[in-house]
Amino acid sequence: MRILYLLLRALVFLLLLGLAVKNDGMVTVKAYFDTAWQLPLVVVMLLMFAAGLLGGVAVLSARVASQRREIQRLQATRPLASPLPQPGATRTLMD
C-alpha cells in the first residue's frame, strides 16, 4: 500500500511539473488602483491554488471549532450515566 501511495504522489508531481512547463508564458495580473504585475502563468495558478487551500482551511477550522464547542456543551449538560455493573453481577428483567 505504501508503494502505491508513493507512486500516486510521483504521478501527481509529474503531472504538475508538466503543467508548469507547458504554462510558462507571462500574464498580466491587474488589480485595483491601476496596479499590474507581470508573472508567469504557473505562478498565478499556484498562488490561486494556495489561496483556495487557505480559504478552505479557514472555513474548515471554523466549522471544527464550532463542533467542538457543541460537543463540550453537550457533555457538560448530559445526565450522569448509571454506574457500570460489576463483573459477575447478575441482572434480572426487573432491573
N, CA, C and O atoms as a Tinker XYZ file with bonds, in Angstrom:
   380  protein
     1  N      0.816000   -1.181000    0.000000    73     2
     2  CA     0.000000    0.000000    0.000000    64     1     3
     3  C      0.867000    1.255000    0.000000    63     2     4     5
     4  O      0.540000    2.250000   -0.647000    81     3
     5  N      1.973000    1.194000    0.733000    73     3     6
     6  CA     2.874000    2.333000    0.809000    64     5     7
     7  C      3.489000    2.631000   -0.556000    63     6     8     9
     8  O      3.677000    3.793000   -0.913000    81     7
     9  N      3.800000    1.592000   -1.310000    73     7    10
    10  CA     4.384000    1.784000   -2.641000    64     9    11
    11  C      3.351000    2.411000   -3.575000    63    10    12    13
    12  O      3.687000    3.285000   -4.375000    81    11
    13  N      2.113000    1.976000   -3.477000    73    11    14
    14  CA     1.048000    2.553000   -4.300000    64    13    15
    15  C      0.876000    4.044000   -3.993000    63    14    16    17
    16  O      0.730000    4.853000   -4.910000    81    15
    17  N      0.893000    4.404000   -2.719000    73    15    18
    18  CA     0.783000    5.810000   -2.323000    64    17    19
    19  C      1.968000    6.613000   -2.859000    63    18    20    21
    20  O      1.788000    7.739000   -3.324000    81    19
    21  N      3.154000    6.058000   -2.800000    73    19    22
    22  CA     4.349000    6.736000   -3.315000    64    21    23
    23  C      4.262000    6.912000   -4.835000    63    22    24    25
    24  O      4.634000    7.963000   -5.356000    81    23
    25  N      3.784000    5.908000   -5.534000    73    23    26
    26  CA     3.620000    6.016000   -6.983000    64    25    27
    27  C      2.562000    7.056000   -7.350000    63    26    28    29
    28  O      2.729000    7.792000   -8.322000    81    27
    29  N      1.498000    7.120000   -6.594000    73    27    30
    30  CA     0.466000    8.114000   -6.839000    64    29    31
    31  C      1.001000    9.529000   -6.622000    63    30    32    33
    32  O      0.702000   10.434000   -7.401000    81    31
    33  N      1.781000    9.717000   -5.576000    73    31    34
    34  CA     2.393000   11.033000   -5.326000    64    33    35
    35  C      3.358000   11.415000   -6.444000    63    34    36    37
    36  O      3.395000   12.571000   -6.866000    81    35
    37  N      4.132000   10.458000   -6.919000    73    35    38
    38  CA     5.062000   10.731000   -8.011000    64    37    39
    39  C      4.303000   11.093000   -9.288000    63    38    40    41
    40  O      4.725000   11.986000  -10.023000    81    39
    41  N      3.202000   10.419000   -9.555000    73    39    42
    42  CA     2.385000   10.719000  -10.724000    64    41    43
    43  C      1.805000   12.132000  -10.653000    63    42    44    45
    44  O      1.835000   12.869000  -11.638000    81    43
    45  N      1.285000   12.501000   -9.500000    73    43    46
    46  CA     0.736000   13.850000   -9.328000    64    45    47
    47  C      1.834000   14.892000   -9.495000    63    46    48    49
    48  O      1.619000   15.923000  -10.131000    81    47
    49  N      3.006000   14.631000   -8.931000    73    47    50
    50  CA     4.121000   15.565000   -9.081000    64    49    51
    51  C      4.506000   15.733000  -10.541000    63    50    52    53
    52  O      4.720000   16.855000  -10.999000    81    51
    53  N      4.595000   14.633000  -11.274000    73    51    54
    54  CA     4.971000   14.716000  -12.681000    64    53    55
    55  C      3.911000   15.437000  -13.508000    63    54    56    57
    56  O      4.244000   16.195000  -14.418000    81    55
    57  N      2.641000   15.207000  -13.199000    73    55    58
    58  CA     1.576000   15.924000  -13.900000    64    57    59
    59  C      1.646000   17.429000  -13.630000    63    58    60    61
    60  O      1.481000   18.232000  -14.548000    81    59
    61  N      1.885000   17.803000  -12.401000    73    59    62
    62  CA     2.005000   19.222000  -12.066000    64    61    63
    63  C      3.257000   19.839000  -12.666000    63    62    64    65
    64  O      3.236000   20.999000  -13.077000    81    63
    65  N      4.330000   19.093000  -12.721000    73    63    66
    66  CA     5.550000   19.581000  -13.352000    64    65    67
    67  C      5.321000   19.802000  -14.843000    63    66    68    69
    68  O      5.761000   20.812000  -15.393000    81    67
    69  N      4.643000   18.875000  -15.496000    73    67    70
    70  CA     4.312000   19.050000  -16.907000    64    69    71
    71  C      3.413000   20.250000  -17.137000    63    70    72    73
    72  O      3.581000   20.968000  -18.123000    81    71
    73  N      2.467000   20.477000  -16.248000    73    71    74
    74  CA     1.606000   21.646000  -16.336000    64    73    75
    75  C      2.413000   22.934000  -16.203000    63    74    76    77
    76  O      2.165000   23.906000  -16.916000    81    75
    77  N      3.372000   22.935000  -15.293000    73    75    78
    78  CA     4.207000   24.121000  -15.099000    64    77    79
    79  C      5.078000   24.394000  -16.315000    63    78    80    81
    80  O      5.271000   25.549000  -16.695000    81    79
    81  N      5.600000   23.352000  -16.920000    73    79    82
    82  CA     6.461000   23.525000  -18.096000    64    81    83
    83  C      5.643000   24.047000  -19.282000    63    82    84    85
    84  O      6.117000   24.895000  -20.038000    81    83
    85  N      4.423000   23.543000  -19.445000    73    83    86
    86  CA     3.585000   23.962000  -20.566000    64    85    87
    87  C      3.053000   25.389000  -20.403000    63    86    88    89
    88  O      2.790000   26.057000  -21.403000    81    87
    89  N      2.890000   25.867000  -19.169000    73    87    90
    90  CA     2.293000   27.173000  -18.914000    64    89    91
    91  C      3.331000   28.141000  -18.357000    63    90    92    93
    92  O      3.159000   28.683000  -17.266000    81    91
    93  N      4.389000   28.352000  -19.096000    73    91    94
    94  CA     5.444000   29.237000  -18.615000    64    93    95
    95  C      5.329000   30.644000  -19.203000    63    94    96    97
    96  O      6.214000   31.469000  -18.980000    81    95
    97  N      4.284000   30.931000  -19.931000    73    95    98
    98  CA     4.099000   32.245000  -20.531000    64    97    99
    99  C      3.787000   33.312000  -19.484000    63    98   100   101
   100  O      3.262000   33.010000  -18.412000    81    99
   101  N      4.111000   34.549000  -19.804000    73    99   102
   102  CA     3.872000   35.667000  -18.903000    64   101   103
   103  C      2.424000   36.159000  -19.064000    63   102   104   105
   104  O      1.897000   36.223000  -20.174000    81   103
   105  N      1.812000   36.495000  -17.960000    73   103   106
   106  CA     0.471000   37.073000  -17.959000    64   105   107
   107  C      0.496000   38.350000  -17.127000    63   106   108   109
   108  O      1.349000   38.522000  -16.257000    81   107
   109  N     -0.436000   39.226000  -17.401000    73   107   110
   110  CA    -0.560000   40.455000  -16.641000    64   109   111
   111  C     -1.721000   40.303000  -15.667000    63   110   112   113
   112  O     -2.852000   40.026000  -16.065000    81   111
   113  N     -1.424000   40.488000  -14.398000    73   111   114
   114  CA    -2.441000   40.436000  -13.358000    64   113   115
   115  C     -2.755000   41.879000  -12.988000    63   114   116   117
   116  O     -1.907000   42.593000  -12.453000    81   115
   117  N     -3.972000   42.294000  -13.274000    73   115   118
   118  CA    -4.384000   43.666000  -12.997000    64   117   119
   119  C     -5.171000   43.706000  -11.700000    63   118   120   121
   120  O     -6.044000   42.871000  -11.465000    81   119
   121  N     -4.852000   44.687000  -10.857000    73   119   122
   122  CA    -5.524000   44.853000   -9.581000    64   121   123
   123  C     -6.144000   46.236000   -9.519000    63   122   124   125
   124  O     -6.206000   46.944000  -10.524000    81   123
   125  N     -6.595000   46.612000   -8.359000    73   123   126
   126  CA    -7.207000   47.925000   -8.177000    64   125   127
   127  C     -6.153000   49.034000   -8.215000    63   126   128   129
   128  O     -4.957000   48.775000   -8.080000    81   127
   129  N     -6.610000   50.257000   -8.399000    73   127   130
   130  CA    -5.772000   51.457000   -8.421000    64   129   131
   131  C     -4.709000   51.389000   -9.512000    63   130   132   133
   132  O     -3.581000   51.844000   -9.319000    81   131
   133  N     -5.072000   50.823000  -10.647000    73   131   134
   134  CA    -4.182000   50.719000  -11.812000    64   133   135
   135  C     -2.868000   50.005000  -11.511000    63   134   136   137
   136  O     -1.827000   50.353000  -12.067000    81   135
   137  N     -2.918000   49.021000  -10.643000    73   135   138
   138  CA    -1.739000   48.216000  -10.325000    64   137   139
   139  C     -1.736000   46.987000  -11.226000    63   138   140   141
   140  O     -2.779000   46.369000  -11.442000    81   139
   141  N     -0.580000   46.635000  -11.747000    73   139   142
   142  CA    -0.466000   45.457000  -12.612000    64   141   143
   143  C      0.874000   44.775000  -12.370000    63   142   144   145
   144  O      1.889000   45.429000  -12.131000    81   143
   145  N      0.854000   43.456000  -12.437000    73   143   146
   146  CA     2.074000   42.671000  -12.265000    64   145   147
   147  C      2.228000   41.741000  -13.456000    63   146   148   149
   148  O      1.242000   41.209000  -13.966000    81   147
   149  N      3.445000   41.549000  -13.894000    73   147   150
   150  CA     3.778000   40.572000  -14.929000    64   149   151
   151  C      4.329000   39.334000  -14.224000    63   150   152   153
   152  O      5.390000   39.387000  -13.601000    81   151
   153  N      3.600000   38.218000  -14.329000    73   151   154
   154  CA     4.005000   36.974000  -13.677000    64   153   155
   155  C      3.824000   35.813000  -14.638000    63   154   156   157
   156  O      2.973000   35.868000  -15.525000    81   155
   157  N      4.621000   34.755000  -14.468000    73   155   158
   158  CA     4.365000   33.541000  -15.249000    64   157   159
   159  C      3.014000   32.941000  -14.869000    63   158   160   161
   160  O      2.602000   33.010000  -13.712000    81   159
   161  N      2.338000   32.360000  -15.836000    73   159   162
   162  CA     1.011000   31.793000  -15.609000    64   161   163
   163  C      1.029000   30.735000  -14.514000    63   162   164   165
   164  O      0.096000   30.665000  -13.714000    81   163
   165  N      2.061000   29.920000  -14.464000    73   163   166
   166  CA     2.120000   28.860000  -13.466000    64   165   167
   167  C      2.202000   29.449000  -12.060000    63   166   168   169
   168  O      1.659000   28.864000  -11.123000    81   167
   169  N      2.859000   30.577000  -11.892000    73   167   170
   170  CA     2.937000   31.219000  -10.572000    64   169   171
   171  C      1.553000   31.718000  -10.157000    63   170   172   173
   172  O      1.150000   31.562000   -9.004000    81   171
   173  N      0.837000   32.313000  -11.093000    73   171   174
   174  CA    -0.510000   32.790000  -10.799000    64   173   175
   175  C     -1.412000   31.611000  -10.428000    63   174   176   177
   176  O     -2.205000   31.708000   -9.492000    81   175
   177  N     -1.295000   30.510000  -11.152000    73   175   178
   178  CA    -2.105000   29.334000  -10.862000    64   177   179
   179  C     -1.784000   28.777000   -9.479000    63   178   180   181
   180  O     -2.693000   28.424000   -8.727000    81   179
   181  N     -0.508000   28.696000   -9.140000    73   179   182
   182  CA    -0.121000   28.171000   -7.832000    64   181   183
   183  C     -0.559000   29.108000   -6.699000    63   182   184   185
   184  O     -0.967000   28.642000   -5.635000    81   183
   185  N     -0.478000   30.413000   -6.919000    73   183   186
   186  CA    -0.942000   31.362000   -5.909000    64   185   187
   187  C     -2.444000   31.238000   -5.676000    63   186   188   189
   188  O     -2.900000   31.292000   -4.534000    81   187
   189  N     -3.201000   31.075000   -6.731000    73   187   190
   190  CA    -4.647000   30.920000   -6.582000    64   189   191
   191  C     -4.993000   29.586000   -5.910000    63   190   192   193
   192  O     -5.935000   29.510000   -5.122000    81   191
   193  N     -4.238000   28.552000   -6.222000    73   191   194
   194  CA    -4.431000   27.257000   -5.570000    64   193   195
   195  C     -4.155000   27.380000   -4.075000    63   194   196   197
   196  O     -4.921000   26.871000   -3.256000    81   195
   197  N     -3.060000   28.057000   -3.718000    73   195   198
   198  CA    -2.717000   28.254000   -2.307000    64   197   199
   199  C     -3.774000   29.102000   -1.608000    63   198   200   201
   200  O     -4.120000   28.830000   -0.458000    81   199
   201  N     -4.292000   30.125000   -2.284000    73   199   202
   202  CA    -5.342000   30.951000   -1.695000    64   201   203
   203  C     -6.603000   30.124000   -1.454000    63   202   204   205
   204  O     -7.266000   30.291000   -0.430000    81   203
   205  N     -6.935000   29.248000   -2.372000    73   203   206
   206  CA    -8.083000   28.365000   -2.187000    64   205   207
   207  C     -7.884000   27.406000   -1.023000    63   206   208   209
   208  O     -8.813000   27.151000   -0.257000    81   207
   209  N     -6.673000   26.876000   -0.890000    73   207   210
   210  CA    -6.391000   26.000000    0.243000    64   209   211
   211  C     -6.531000   26.743000    1.563000    63   210   212   213
   212  O     -7.122000   26.225000    2.510000    81   211
   213  N     -5.991000   27.950000    1.629000    73   211   214
   214  CA    -6.085000   28.723000    2.858000    64   213   215
   215  C     -7.538000   29.052000    3.193000    63   214   216   217
   216  O     -7.942000   28.984000    4.354000    81   215
   217  N     -8.314000   29.405000    2.184000    73   215   218
   218  CA    -9.729000   29.671000    2.419000    64   217   219
   219  C    -10.465000   28.435000    2.917000    63   218   220   221
   220  O    -11.284000   28.521000    3.832000    81   219
   221  N    -10.176000   27.298000    2.321000    73   219   222
   222  CA   -10.806000   26.051000    2.751000    64   221   223
   223  C    -10.424000   25.669000    4.164000    63   222   224   225
   224  O    -11.270000   25.219000    4.937000    81   223
   225  N     -9.161000   25.842000    4.512000    73   223   226
   226  CA    -8.706000   25.534000    5.867000    64   225   227
   227  C     -9.365000   26.474000    6.866000    63   226   228   229
   228  O     -9.743000   26.045000    7.956000    81   227
   229  N     -9.509000   27.745000    6.513000    73   227   230
   230  CA   -10.149000   28.710000    7.413000    64   229   231
   231  C    -11.605000   28.331000    7.673000    63   230   232   233
   232  O    -12.062000   28.366000    8.816000    81   231
   233  N    -12.327000   27.972000    6.627000    73   231   234
   234  CA   -13.729000   27.580000    6.791000    64   233   235
   235  C    -13.829000   26.277000    7.581000    63   234   236   237
   236  O    -14.683000   26.140000    8.457000    81   235
   237  N    -12.959000   25.332000    7.270000    73   235   238
   238  CA   -12.987000   24.051000    7.963000    64   237   239
   239  C    -12.645000   24.201000    9.440000    63   238   240   241
   240  O    -13.282000   23.579000   10.291000    81   239
   241  N    -11.646000   25.021000    9.751000    73   239   242
   242  CA   -11.267000   25.185000   11.153000    64   241   243
   243  C    -12.374000   25.879000   11.936000    63   242   244   245
   244  O    -12.586000   25.568000   13.108000    81   243
   245  N    -13.080000   26.810000   11.311000    73   243   246
   246  CA   -14.211000   27.448000   11.992000    64   245   247
   247  C    -15.303000   26.420000   12.268000    63   246   248   249
   248  O    -15.907000   26.426000   13.340000    81   247
   249  N    -15.554000   25.550000   11.318000    73   247   250
   250  CA   -16.582000   24.517000   11.491000    64   249   251
   251  C    -16.182000   23.525000   12.588000    63   250   252   253
   252  O    -17.015000   23.132000   13.405000    81   251
   253  N    -14.916000   23.125000   12.604000    73   251   254
   254  CA   -14.434000   22.183000   13.623000    64   253   255
   255  C    -14.506000   22.820000   15.002000    63   254   256   257
   256  O    -14.898000   22.161000   15.964000    81   255
   257  N    -14.133000   24.092000   15.113000    73   255   258
   258  CA   -14.210000   24.777000   16.410000    64   257   259
   259  C    -15.653000   24.848000   16.894000    63   258   260   261
   260  O    -15.917000   24.665000   18.083000    81   259
   261  N    -16.580000   25.108000   15.995000    73   259   262
   262  CA   -17.995000   25.153000   16.356000    64   261   263
   263  C    -18.471000   23.787000   16.841000    63   262   264   265
   264  O    -19.207000   23.696000   17.824000    81   263
   265  N    -18.059000   22.744000   16.163000    73   263   266
   266  CA   -18.463000   21.392000   16.563000    64   265   267
   267  C    -17.862000   21.018000   17.913000    63   266   268   269
   268  O    -18.520000   20.366000   18.723000    81   267
   269  N    -16.615000   21.425000   18.165000    73   267   270
   270  CA   -16.001000   21.123000   19.462000    64   269   271
   271  C    -16.729000   21.834000   20.593000    63   270   272   273
   272  O    -16.934000   21.253000   21.659000    81   271
   273  N    -17.123000   23.086000   20.372000    73   271   274
   274  CA   -17.886000   23.804000   21.395000    64   273   275
   275  C    -19.224000   23.113000   21.652000    63   274   276   277
   276  O    -19.659000   22.999000   22.798000    81   275
   277  N    -19.864000   22.659000   20.597000    73   275   278
   278  CA   -21.140000   21.955000   20.739000    64   277   279
   279  C    -20.958000   20.647000   21.507000    63   278   280   281
   280  O    -21.788000   20.309000   22.350000    81   279
   281  N    -19.899000   19.921000   21.232000    73   279   282
   282  CA   -19.628000   18.662000   21.944000    64   281   283
   283  C    -19.374000   18.939000   23.416000    63   282   284   285
   284  O    -19.891000   18.226000   24.276000    81   283
   285  N    -18.586000   19.965000   23.721000    73   283   286
   286  CA   -18.322000   20.306000   25.122000    64   285   287
   287  C    -19.609000   20.721000   25.837000    63   286   288   289
   288  O    -19.823000   20.360000   26.994000    81   287
   289  N    -20.468000   21.484000   25.144000    73   287   290
   290  CA   -21.724000   21.894000   25.752000    64   289   291
   291  C    -22.604000   20.681000   26.036000    63   290   292   293
   292  O    -23.214000   20.588000   27.101000    81   291
   293  N    -22.669000   19.748000   25.079000    73   291   294
   294  CA   -23.495000   18.557000   25.276000    64   293   295
   295  C    -22.936000   17.662000   26.370000    63   294   296   297
   296  O    -23.702000   17.071000   27.132000    81   295
   297  N    -21.619000   17.550000   26.462000    73   295   298
   298  CA   -21.027000   16.729000   27.509000    64   297   299
   299  C    -21.249000   17.345000   28.885000    63   298   300   301
   300  O    -21.390000   16.621000   29.870000    81   299
   301  N    -21.281000   18.664000   28.962000    73   299   302
   302  CA   -21.482000   19.325000   30.252000    64   301   303
   303  C    -22.930000   19.201000   30.720000    63   302   304   305
   304  O    -23.183000   19.208000   31.925000    81   303
   305  N    -23.871000   19.090000   29.808000    73   303   306
   306  CA   -25.285000   19.053000   30.191000    64   305   307
   307  C    -25.884000   17.656000   30.206000    63   306   308   309
   308  O    -27.048000   17.507000   30.578000    81   307
   309  N    -25.157000   16.649000   29.827000    73   307   310
   310  CA   -25.741000   15.305000   29.804000    64   309   311
   311  C    -25.910000   14.782000   31.228000    63   310   312   313
   312  O    -25.124000   15.119000   32.113000    81   311
   313  N    -26.924000   13.967000   31.446000    73   311   314
   314  CA   -27.114000   13.405000   32.797000    64   313   315
   315  C    -26.027000   12.382000   33.083000    63   314   316   317
   316  O    -25.481000   11.744000   32.183000    81   315
   317  N    -25.738000   12.252000   34.360000    73   315   318
   318  CA   -24.728000   11.273000   34.743000    64   317   319
   319  C    -25.225000    9.871000   34.420000    63   318   320   321
   320  O    -26.362000    9.518000   34.731000    81   319
   321  N    -24.390000    9.101000   33.811000    73   319   322
   322  CA   -24.761000    7.738000   33.435000    64   321   323
   323  C    -24.756000    6.859000   34.681000    63   322   324   325
   324  O    -24.015000    7.099000   35.634000    81   323
   325  N    -25.591000    5.850000   34.645000    73   323   326
   326  CA   -25.599000    4.913000   35.766000    64   325   327
   327  C    -24.276000    4.164000   35.770000    63   326   328   329
   328  O    -23.692000    3.918000   34.715000    81   327
   329  N    -23.806000    3.803000   36.955000    73   327   330
   330  CA   -22.516000    3.113000   37.012000    64   329   331
   331  C    -22.586000    1.768000   36.291000    63   330   332   333
   332  O    -23.641000    1.139000   36.203000    81   331
   333  N    -21.453000    1.357000   35.788000    73   331   334
   334  CA   -21.383000    0.073000   35.090000    64   333   335
   335  C    -21.550000   -1.061000   36.085000    63   334   336   337
   336  O    -21.080000   -0.962000   37.218000    81   335
   337  N    -22.215000   -2.142000   35.678000    73   335   338
   338  CA   -22.366000   -3.278000   36.598000    64   337   339
   339  C    -21.005000   -3.926000   36.855000    63   338   340   341
   340  O    -20.127000   -3.939000   35.992000    81   339
   341  N    -20.864000   -4.451000   38.046000    73   339   342
   342  CA   -19.628000   -5.119000   38.415000    64   341   343
   343  C    -19.541000   -6.470000   37.704000    63   342   344   345
   344  O    -20.563000   -7.109000   37.451000    81   343
   345  N    -18.321000   -6.901000   37.383000    73   343   346
   346  CA   -18.188000   -8.220000   36.745000    64   345   347
   347  C    -18.745000   -9.310000   37.646000    63   346   348   349
   348  O    -18.507000   -9.322000   38.854000    81   347
   349  N    -19.465000  -10.195000   37.058000    73   347   350
   350  CA   -20.037000  -11.314000   37.809000    64   349   351
   351  C    -21.406000  -11.002000   38.411000    63   350   352   353
   352  O    -22.076000  -11.897000   38.924000    81   351
   353  N    -21.819000   -9.744000   38.349000    73   351   354
   354  CA   -23.125000   -9.386000   38.911000    64   353   355
   355  C    -24.219000   -9.850000   37.959000    63   354   356   357
   356  O    -24.083000   -9.743000   36.740000    81   355
   357  N    -25.272000  -10.349000   38.513000    73   355   358
   358  CA   -26.375000  -10.810000   37.679000    64   357   359
   359  C    -27.457000   -9.747000   37.648000    63   358   360   361
   360  O    -27.686000   -9.045000   38.633000    81   359
   361  N    -28.119000   -9.638000   36.508000    73   359   362
   362  CA   -29.199000   -8.667000   36.364000    64   361   363
   363  C    -30.477000   -9.440000   36.058000    63   362   364   365
   364  O    -30.457000  -10.460000   35.369000    81   363
   365  N    -31.553000   -8.946000   36.567000    73   363   366
   366  CA   -32.844000   -9.553000   36.277000    64   365   367
   367  C    -33.595000   -8.642000   35.324000    63   366   368   369
   368  O    -33.150000   -7.536000   35.020000    81   367
   369  N    -34.729000   -9.116000   34.861000    73   367   370
   370  CA   -35.535000   -8.305000   33.977000    64   369   371
   371  C    -36.123000   -7.100000   34.664000    63   370   372   373
   372  O    -36.525000   -6.150000   33.992000    81   371
   373  N    -36.189000   -7.105000   35.977000    73   371   374
   374  CA   -36.766000   -6.014000   36.744000    64   373   375
   375  C    -35.781000   -4.884000   36.978000    63   374   376   377
   376  O    -36.195000   -3.824000   37.446000    81   375
   377  N    -34.516000   -5.050000   36.681000    73   375   378
   378  CA   -33.501000   -4.002000   36.934000    64   377   379
   379  C    -33.633000   -2.858000   35.994000    63   378   380
   380  O    -32.862000   -1.902000   36.074000    81   379
